[in-house]
Each structure stands twice: as structure tokens, then as C-alpha cells.
Amino acid sequence: MKIRLTLLAASLFFALPSLAKEVPLNAAAAIANSVTPASPGASYNALESQSLAALRNALKGDSPALRRDQVAHSTQSTTLADTAWLKARGYDFQTKARQQAGIDLLSTFTTLPSPVLAANLATVTAINRDAIAATRQQALADAEGISYLYFLSDALGPRLGKAFITAYDKGEIGKAAALIKASEVSTGAAKKHFNNPRPFLVNGNTIHLVPDDTVVKDNAPYTADGGSFPSGHSNTGYTDALLMAQMLPERYEALVTRGARYGYSRIVLGVHYPLDVIGSRMVAQSNVAHYLNDTKYRALFNEARDQLRSALEKECGMPLTQCAKTDGKNDPYRDPAMQTFYRFTMTYALPQQQGEKEALVAPEGAEVLLESALPQLSAAQRRALMVKTAIPAGYPLSGSTPEQQFWQRLDLSAAWSTATHAH
């Protein structure tokens, strides 16, 4: 009951137009808690349990029990992902070029003022310190499930989410599983370039490393190595969620928000700063738009999407539009408060720099990210909508180039909501 009241209060509070900086951290955390097993929805919690069980089973493979050493090297099996189909197509993902584009997009990280960096550490410390048990457990499941798509199921609602897990485990959506994972552009080159230490390695930090009582269940503190900026897991979460949202526009806004919630999990665990997550959102949006504007990629995407949609409809036993419908309290990713949470994750309330800013311009092709969700709008109308619903200028990483400005300020959740409620 307490969580219900908190969510209701948050929804009412945020019903009025607000700037990103007006979203308090504790209110955002309360909303984040609602999409964990702390949710009041019994069917949603059952879906969370099913998703975790499926993940643990996939990680374990043929072994009698799940061991920690299995987790780090686990990837989708050939049953889950049709890698042979993808390999036979011979598509060039231009990984090195996309990695360099990502480094260029995030170049302003090296010139951020000290108050921003101080707030960056203070925010991860607060989120990590104050996270409730269910949120920590969600973060552990998100972390260890990086090589799989199970985490997307809870954004699909109880009916479609259950069908998704079933179809995935049977290998019925193998083309989508292979293509989505292959579309993740590694952040390794950027991490090496920016060479920023993780928050739990900073002198004098008070980060609490979270014991694993959820996935491997050995209570070993969850940790991570390599540089912090940008976040590889967050890049995975945003990329996977954005592509799935294009394939299942019936759940567009819930899936887009799931990408942001996945990034939030990295901060809960204390292994990433807010800026790491924000940077990954920018890069993932740019990469997904790039791929979807490539006709060769689009041919693969369409084939994967069609297989996915047919398989889900079969497992649902009803039309996809019906299976994807909102299910009240059992469907927390559809709560209007989640749009507020998404906007919070765009800035994490980090300091906004004042000063003159050039007019925001949406690059041609960016509108593809709203194409499946808003087919009634023209390309020009979708670009105009992106500009209209963007967050204010001046937040960290928005930089000086038109591309840096746009990809940092693009609020896909607000764009979808504005267009949907206008009709």
C-alpha cells in the first residue's frame, strides 16, 4: 500500500510540466522501485520470477548448478540465437567506425567542470546507499543477464512478457535474438580512450558493493573492471530496448523506459556514475538510428521482426495488439510515472550550465527511432516532435556540436507521449 501511495503522489506531482532538474532523486528512486518484485502487481512479480529463473537456467547450461565462473563467459546458445542466419547474411556492422563516432559524440566528457564531477559521484553514492533490497536484486539480475534478452520481458507486461520468454527459450525468435545482440557496439574503445576510474575505486568513496543473493547466490560482492565511461551494460540495455521497441511498437514507451531502467541498475550496484549511463544512451540512440537507416541492415531487421511478431502471436494465442494491452497494476512500466523516471535518467539532476545555446536541430534520419511507434507522422513531423519535446539545454555531455546537443537532449518517452495524447 505504501508503494502505491508513493507512486500515486509521484504521478500527481509530475502531472504538471517540469524540467528535468525538478525531479527529486528520492521520487525517481520510488518510481524505480515500482518495477521490481516490490511492485503491488502479483502477475508482474510472477513474470519477474519467471524471467530470473529462465536467465539462471540459461547461464547454468548443462551443469547441475550455477557457478560464478559460468556467468562471465556465458552467451546466447545457438538454440536461442540464430547466429548461422546472421553470419550467412555477411552484414558489416562497421564496428570501428561506430566506436570512433561514439568517442567523438562524448568528447565533452574531458572538459566537464568540477561541480559536475562532484555531483556525479554524490549521486551514485546516494542511489547505491539508499536502494531497497528488491532494487538491488533487480540490478543483479540486469547485470548478469547482459548476454541475454530476458530483461526485456518485464516491459512487455504479464501476458506478452510470458509469451516472449517461452518463444525465446524455444528458439522461435532466434533471428531477433542474434541481430539485436550483434547490433551492440562495444564501448571498450571509448572506455580505454576516456580512462575514467569506477566510483568504488575513488579515494574516500563510500560505495557499498552489492552481494549476489539473486543470480549465482554466492553472496560474492558484485564488481566490475575496466574504465567506467561510458557504461557497456547501459549501452546494451539501451540498444536492445530501442531495437525491440521498433519491432514491438505496441509496447514502445515501456521498452524505451526499460533501457533507462537497466542503466539505473548500474548505478544501484555502485559500478557506474550517472554520466556513464547518460553517455551510453546518447551513443546507443545514434548507433540504432544509423543501422535502421541502412537498407541492408533494414532487410535483416524486417526479417527478424516478422519472425518475432509471428512467434509471439502464436505463443499469446491472440492478436499481438490484444496481448500487448495494458494490465493495470500488473503493468508498472505503463504507469505515467515511468515517463517522469525516464526524464530523470536523462540528466540524473546533475548541474545545468547556463548561457546562450543554439537552436536544437534533429539530424536527418534521427526520426527513424519513432517510425514504427508513430507511423501516422511524416519524417519532418517526427523530427519536429523530437525538438519540441527535448529536455532543456546545458546539461552535461550536451556539448557544442549539433549532434552532441541532439542525442543528449532527445526524450523519446516524451515525444511518444506527446504525439499519442494529441490524438
N, C-alpha and C positions, 0 to 999 in steps of 0.2 A: 504493500500500500504506500509506503514511504517513497519508493522509486516512482510510482505512478504519479503521486502528488508533485514530486520534484520535476518530472517530465512535463506535467501539465503547466506548472509555473513557468518552466523554461519556454514552453510553446507560446504561452500568453505574453511573456516578456519580450520574446523575439518576433512577435507578430508585427510589431512596428518596424519600419525600415531602419536598419542600423549599419554603421560602418564596422569593419572587421574588428577594430580595436575596442569596440564596445562590448564584445563578447567576453565575459569574465572566464578565467581559467576553470574555476570550480563549477560553473554552469556547463561548460564544454565537457568537463570530466563526468558530470552526472549524465549527460546525454550519451557519452561513450560507454558508460556502464550499462546502459539500457540494451545494447546489442551484444550482450554476453549472457551466460547462464543466470545472471541476476535479473533477467527480463521477467516480467509477470506472465508472459505467454507460455503456456505448457507445451504447445506444439512447436514453438520456436526453440525452446530448450531441448526438446526431443531431437530436433534437427541438428542442433549443435552437438549433441552427444553422438548422433549417427555420423556426422562429419568427422569428429575426432576419432571415433572407432575405425572408420574407413581409412583415415590417414595413418593411424598406428599399424593397421593391417598391411597397408602398402609399404610402409617403412620396414616392417618386420620381414616381409617376403616369405620365404620358406622356413625361416628359423623358428624354433619353438618359442622363443621370447625375444622381445625387442631390446637390443643393446645400443649403447651410446655410439659405438664406432660405426653402426649401420646408418645412422642419421646423416652424418656429414657427406657420405658418398651415394646416398640414395637418389635415384632419378626415376622418372616415369618408365614403367615396363613397356615392352612392345605390345602388350595387351591393351594398356591404357592409351598409348600414343602411337599413331600410325606414322612412325618416322620413315618407314620404307617409302610410303607415298610421297612424303615431303622431299626426301632425298632424290627420288626419281624425277621430280619436277626441276631440280637443279637451280632453284631461285637463289640469287646473290643478295644477301641481306646488307651488303656494303658496311659491315660492322665497323671497320676502322674509320671510315668517313663519318659515320653516325657518332662514333665516340668523340672524334675531334669536334664535330658540331656541338656536342653536349658540353665539352670543355669550354668552347667559345661562348656558349649561352650562359654559362655560370661564372664567367671571368670576373665579375664584380665581387665575388666572394673574398678575394685577396685585398680589397680596399675598404672593407666594412669598418665603420668606426667602433671604438672600444665599448661604448654603451650597448651597442647591438650584440656584440660578442658576450658581454657580461649577462645580458638578458637571455641570450641563447642558452647559457649554462644554468642560469637560475630557473628557467622554465623546465628544462629536462629534469632538474633536481626535484622540483615541486611535483611534476607529473609522476615521476618514478617513486617518490616518497609516499604520496597520498593515494596511489592506486589501490583499489579494493582487490580482494582475493580473486574474484571472478574475472576482473580485467587483466590481472597478471596471468591467469590461466589461459585467457583468450590470446594474450600476447605470446605465450609459449607455443600454443598451437599454431599461430600465424608464423612464428619464426621457424619452427621445424618443418612446416609444410611448404616451404618456399619452392620446392621442385614439383609441386602438385597443384591442382586446381580446386581441391576440396574447399578451401577457404571461401570461394565464391558462392557456395551453396546457400549460406545463410542470408545473402542479399536477394535470393530468389523467392523467399517466402517458403512456408512449410510444404505446400504441395509440389511446386516446381523444384524446390531445393532437393526434396527426397527423390524426385524423378531424375534430377541431374546426377546425384550420387550413384543411383542404380545404373543409369546409362553409361556413366564414366567407368564404373567398375567392370561393366560387361564389355568395354571396348567399343561401344556404339557411337562414341563421339571422338574417335581416335584422330581424325583429321584436324579438328579444332584444338584438341589437346597438344598435338605436335606443332601446329602452326603458331599458336599463342605463345608457347614456351620458346620457340625458335625466334620469336619477334622481340624478345627481351634483349636489349643491347647492354652488354656488360658495363658496369660502372668502374671496372678495375683500372682502366687508364686514367680516368678522372680522379679516382682516389689517390693514385700514385702522383698525379700532377699537383693536386692541392695539398696532399700530405698533412692532413689535419688529425690530431690525436682524438680518440674517442673520449666522451665525457668521464668515464670511470677511470681514465688514465691521467686526468688533470690533477696536478698537485693540490692537495687540500680538499678534494671533492668529497661529497657525502652520498654518492650514488650507492644504492642497495642492489647488488646483483641478485636476480630472482632465482631461487632454487626450482629445479624442474620437478614438479609434483603432478605433471599433466601428461606429457608425451612419453618420455623414457621412464619417468617416475623414479629416478635415482637420486633426486634432490641435489644433483650437481648444479652449482650456480651457472645460469646461462651467461655466456660471454661471447665475444667476437674479436677477431683480429683484423689487421689491415687498417687503412685510413677510414675516417668517418664520413668525409664529404665527397660526393653525395652518397646516399644510402642505397646499397644494392637491393636489399629486401624491399624497400619502398618503391624502387624502380620496377621491381617485379610486380608488386601489388597494383600499382597504377596502370602498368602496361596490360596486365591480364584483365583487370576490371574494365579498362577502356575498350579493349577488343571484344570482350564478352558483351558489353553494353551495346556495341554496334550489331552484334549477332542476335541479341535479345532486347530490342528496343522497348518491349513491353515492361521491362524492369530497368530501364535506362538509369534513372536517377539513383535508384538503390545500389546498382552496381558501381556507378561512378563514386558514390559515397563510400562504398566498401573499400575502394582503393585508398581513399584518405584514411579510413579507419585502420587499415593494415599498416600504413605508415605510422600512425599514432602508437601502434603496438611497439614499435622500435624504441620510442621514447619511454614508454612504460617500463621496458626492460633496462633502460639506462645505457643503451649501447649506441644511441644516436641522438643528436641535437635536432631541434625543430628545423634549422636551416638545411640539414641533411635531407630531411623529408620534403621540404619545400623545393629544393633543387631537383630532387628526383621527379617530383610532379611535373616541373617545367620540362625536363628532358623527355619524360615518357610521353607527354602530350605532343611534343614536337616530333618524336620518333613515330608514334602511331599515325599522326596526320601524314607524315612523309610516306609511310608504307601504303596507307589507304589511297593515296593519290597516284600510286604506281600501278599501271594497268596489269602488269604481270603479277604483282602481289594480289591485286584485287581479284584476279581469276582464282587464285588459291583460296583467298578469303571466302569468296562466294560459294565455292565447293564445300569448304569446311562448315560454313554457316548453314547451308542447306542440309547437310548430314546431321548437324547438331539439332536443328529445329525438328526434323523428321523423327529423330530418336527420342527427343523429349516429349513430343506429342504422343508417340507410341507408349512411352512409359507412364505418361499422365493419364492416358485413356480418355482424353478430352481435348478440344482445341486449345492451342497454346495460349490464346488470349484469355480463355477461361481459367486455365491452370495457373496463369501468372497474376490473377486478380489479387487485390489487397485482402488480407485476412486479419484485420483489426489489430488487437494487442499481440497476436501471434506473428505480426509482420512489422517489427520495430524499425526496420530500415526504410519503411514507408511513412514513418512519423514525420510530420513537418519539422520537428526539432532537428532532424538529421541534416536539413539544409543549413541550419544555423551552425551545426557542428562542422560541416564541410567548409563554410566560410571561415570559421575559426582556424581550421588547419591550413588555410592559405597564408596566414601570417603568424599564427600562434601568438598574437598580440605583441609581437616584437616592435620596438620603436619605429615610428614612421618619420622619415626625414621630410622636412618641409622644403618649399621652393618651387620655382616655376617648372612645370612639366609639359612636354609636348603632347599634343592630342594623340590619343591611342588609335592605332591603326591595326586592323586584323589582316594578317598576311593572306594573300590569295591561296586557297587550299585548306586553310585552318577550319573552314566551315564544315569540312568532311566529318569532323568529330560530332556534329549534330545532325548529320544527314539522315541516318536511319530513324532517329528519335523524332525529328521534325521534318518529315518529307513534304509537308504542305507549304513550307517556306522555300523561297529561291535561295541560291547561294549568296547573293548580295544581302538578302534579308537575314540570313543566319549570321553573316559577318557583322551586320549592324547590331544584331541582338547581342553578340559576344561583346561588342564595345559598350553597349548600353548597360549591361549587367556586370561589367568588370568591377573589381574592387578598386578603391582609391589608389592613386599613385603614391610612390615614395616608400613603399615597404621594402625591406631588404631583399636583394637579388633582382629587383626590377630594373636596375641598371640604366644604361643610357641609350642603347640601340633599340629600334622599334621591336625587334624580335624578343629581346630581354624583357621589355615592358609588357608586351602582349602575353607571352607564355607565363609570366609571373602573375599577371592580374586576371587571367581568364578564369571565370567562375562558371563552369559547365552546369553545376547544380542550379544556380540562379537563372541561367539562360533557359534551361529546360523548364523550370518552374514558371518563369515569366511568360513564356510562349504558351504553355499548357493552360495556365489560368486565364489567359487572354481569350481563349476560345471556349 
